[in-house]
């Protein structure tokens, strides 16, 4: 599968414009599941990313984010394609998540029970209530991903996970229904079966 072929569809799944860094990566034609050229994330950061990706898109009747190679995709984007500012926001977000886990339960994020991990992840999800309309601080939280690189950690995580999954071969052919050539040409079709010609 060519990730570029379904880049536009992946943007629709996110409901927002895709960030410039992700667009550049996906349109580059590079192998985004390879080891980053700029060096790897720490082992702790990689493990947190694996857990987060699995929480967002777990294995069900179709393969989940882990099998689709999403953690490797995330690491590649963060290390090789993110700007320095974007990388700082993402890595600071991982560190803050782990620090919150240690503060609340005296355990690292990856040591928590799945229910506790899901609770922390849910706390990152922005919820827009009636009192949250139009505030300056909230403008940044709900800003579409393509608007600027300085969006919050959770939105970066969600964008990377969804893009990594639905532009992978597994996500685009097993989770989605893959139709290489939409429609079908039948050169030997009996006119009597429909009784009239089609016009377009």
C-alpha positions as CSV (number, residue, x, y, z in Angstrom):
1,X,0.0,0.0,0.0
2,X,1.2,3.5,-0.8
3,X,0.5,5.7,2.2
4,X,0.0,8.7,-0.1
5,X,-3.0,7.1,-1.8
6,X,-5.1,7.3,1.4
7,X,-3.7,10.4,3.0
8,X,-6.8,12.5,2.1
9,X,-9.1,9.8,3.5
10,X,-7.1,9.6,6.7
11,X,-7.6,13.4,7.2
12,X,-11.3,12.8,6.9
13,X,-11.1,10.2,9.7
14,X,-9.4,12.6,11.9
15,X,-11.9,15.3,11.1
16,X,-9.2,17.9,10.8
17,X,-6.5,19.1,8.5
18,X,-3.4,17.0,8.7
19,X,-0.4,18.8,10.2
20,X,2.3,19.9,7.8
21,X,4.9,17.6,9.4
22,X,2.8,14.5,8.9
23,X,1.8,15.5,5.4
24,X,5.5,15.9,4.4
25,X,6.3,12.5,5.9
26,X,3.4,10.7,4.3
27,X,4.0,12.3,0.9
28,X,7.7,11.6,1.0
29,X,7.4,7.9,0.0
30,X,9.9,7.0,2.8
31,X,9.5,3.8,4.9
32,X,7.9,5.2,8.0
33,X,8.2,2.0,9.9
34,X,12.0,2.0,9.7
35,X,14.3,3.1,12.5
36,X,14.5,6.9,12.6
37,X,17.6,8.4,11.0
38,X,17.9,11.0,13.8
39,X,18.2,8.5,16.6
40,X,15.6,6.6,18.6
41,X,13.5,7.6,21.5
42,X,14.3,6.3,25.0
43,X,13.1,2.8,25.8
44,X,10.7,4.2,28.4
45,X,9.2,6.6,25.8
46,X,8.8,3.8,23.3
47,X,7.0,1.7,25.8
48,X,4.6,4.5,26.8
49,X,3.9,5.1,23.1
50,X,3.1,1.4,22.6
51,X,0.7,1.4,25.5
52,X,-1.0,4.6,24.3
53,X,-1.4,3.4,20.7
54,X,-2.9,0.1,21.9
55,X,-5.4,2.0,24.1
56,X,-6.5,4.2,21.3
57,X,-6.8,1.4,18.7
58,X,-6.8,-2.0,20.4
59,X,-7.0,-5.3,18.7
60,X,-10.7,-6.4,18.3
61,X,-12.0,-8.5,15.4
62,X,-9.3,-6.7,13.3
63,X,-5.7,-6.1,14.2
64,X,-4.9,-3.1,16.4
65,X,-2.3,-0.4,16.4
66,X,0.6,-2.6,17.6
67,X,0.2,-5.1,14.8
68,X,-0.1,-2.3,12.3
69,X,3.3,-0.9,13.3
70,X,1.9,2.4,14.7
71,X,4.5,2.8,17.5
72,X,7.3,2.6,14.9
73,X,5.4,5.1,12.8
74,X,5.0,7.5,15.7
75,X,8.7,7.3,16.6
76,X,9.7,7.9,13.0
77,X,7.5,11.0,12.7
78,X,8.6,12.5,16.0
79,X,12.3,12.0,15.5
80,X,12.7,12.6,11.7
81,X,9.8,14.8,10.7
82,X,8.6,16.9,13.6
83,X,10.0,20.4,14.1
84,X,12.0,21.0,17.3
85,X,9.0,22.7,18.9
86,X,6.7,19.8,18.0
87,X,9.1,17.2,19.3
88,X,9.5,19.1,22.6
89,X,5.7,19.3,23.1
90,X,5.3,15.6,22.3
91,X,8.1,14.4,24.6
92,X,7.1,16.8,27.4
93,X,3.6,15.3,27.1
94,X,4.9,11.8,27.5
95,X,7.0,12.9,30.5
96,X,4.0,14.7,32.1
97,X,1.8,11.6,31.6
98,X,4.3,9.4,33.3
99,X,4.9,11.9,36.1
100,X,1.1,12.1,36.8
101,X,1.0,8.3,37.0
102,X,3.8,8.3,39.5
103,X,2.2,11.1,41.5
104,X,-1.2,9.4,41.7
105,X,-0.3,5.7,42.0
106,X,3.5,5.7,42.7
107,X,3.9,3.6,39.5
108,X,5.1,4.4,36.0
109,X,2.4,4.7,33.3
110,X,3.3,1.3,31.8
111,X,3.1,-0.4,35.2
112,X,-0.5,0.7,35.8
113,X,-3.5,-1.5,35.3
114,X,-5.2,-1.1,31.9
115,X,-8.2,0.6,33.6
116,X,-5.9,3.2,35.2
117,X,-4.0,3.8,31.9
118,X,-7.4,4.3,30.2
119,X,-8.4,6.7,32.9
120,X,-5.3,8.9,32.4
121,X,-5.7,8.8,28.7
122,X,-9.4,9.9,29.0
123,X,-8.4,12.8,31.2
124,X,-6.3,14.1,28.2
125,X,-9.3,14.1,25.9
126,X,-10.6,17.7,25.6
127,X,-14.3,18.1,26.3
128,X,-15.9,21.2,25.1
129,X,-18.7,22.4,27.4
130,X,-21.0,25.5,27.2
131,X,-18.6,27.5,29.3
132,X,-15.7,26.8,27.0
133,X,-16.8,28.7,23.9
134,X,-14.3,31.1,22.5
135,X,-11.8,31.3,25.3
136,X,-8.2,32.1,24.3
137,X,-6.7,29.2,26.2
138,X,-9.2,26.8,24.7
139,X,-8.7,28.1,21.2
140,X,-5.3,26.3,21.2
141,X,-6.8,23.1,22.6
142,X,-9.4,22.8,19.9
143,X,-7.3,24.2,17.0
144,X,-7.3,21.8,14.0
145,X,-4.1,19.9,13.6
146,X,-3.2,21.6,10.4
147,X,-3.4,25.1,11.8
148,X,-0.1,25.1,13.6
149,X,2.6,22.8,14.9
150,X,2.2,23.8,18.5
151,X,-1.0,21.8,19.2
152,X,-1.3,20.0,22.6
153,X,0.3,16.6,23.2
154,X,-3.0,14.6,23.1
155,X,-4.0,15.9,19.7
156,X,-0.5,15.1,18.4
157,X,-0.8,11.6,19.8
158,X,-4.3,11.1,18.3
159,X,-3.2,12.4,14.9
160,X,-0.1,10.1,14.8
161,X,-2.0,7.0,16.0
162,X,-4.9,7.4,13.5
163,X,-2.6,8.3,10.6
164,X,-0.2,5.5,11.4
165,X,-3.0,3.0,11.6
166,X,-5.2,3.9,8.6
167,X,-2.3,4.5,6.3
168,X,-0.8,1.1,7.1
169,X,-1.5,-1.9,5.0
170,X,-3.4,-3.5,7.9
171,X,-5.5,-0.5,8.6
172,X,-6.3,0.3,5.0
173,X,-7.1,-3.3,3.9
174,X,-8.5,-5.0,7.0
175,X,-10.1,-2.3,9.1
176,X,-11.2,-0.4,6.1
177,X,-12.7,-2.0,3.0
178,X,-10.0,-1.7,0.3
179,X,-11.2,-1.4,-3.3
180,X,-8.2,-0.8,-5.6
181,X,-10.4,0.1,-8.6
182,X,-13.8,1.6,-7.7
183,X,-16.5,0.3,-9.9
184,X,-16.3,-2.5,-12.4
185,X,-16.3,-2.4,-16.2
186,X,-18.3,-5.2,-17.8
187,X,-17.8,-5.2,-21.6
188,X,-20.2,-8.0,-22.2
189,X,-23.3,-6.7,-20.3
190,X,-26.7,-7.7,-21.6
191,X,-28.8,-4.6,-22.3
192,X,-31.9,-6.7,-21.8
193,X,-31.0,-7.0,-18.1
194,X,-31.7,-3.3,-17.5
195,X,-33.7,-2.4,-20.6
196,X,-32.1,1.0,-21.1
197,X,-28.7,2.7,-21.4
198,X,-27.0,4.6,-18.6
199,X,-26.2,8.2,-18.9
200,X,-23.8,10.3,-16.8
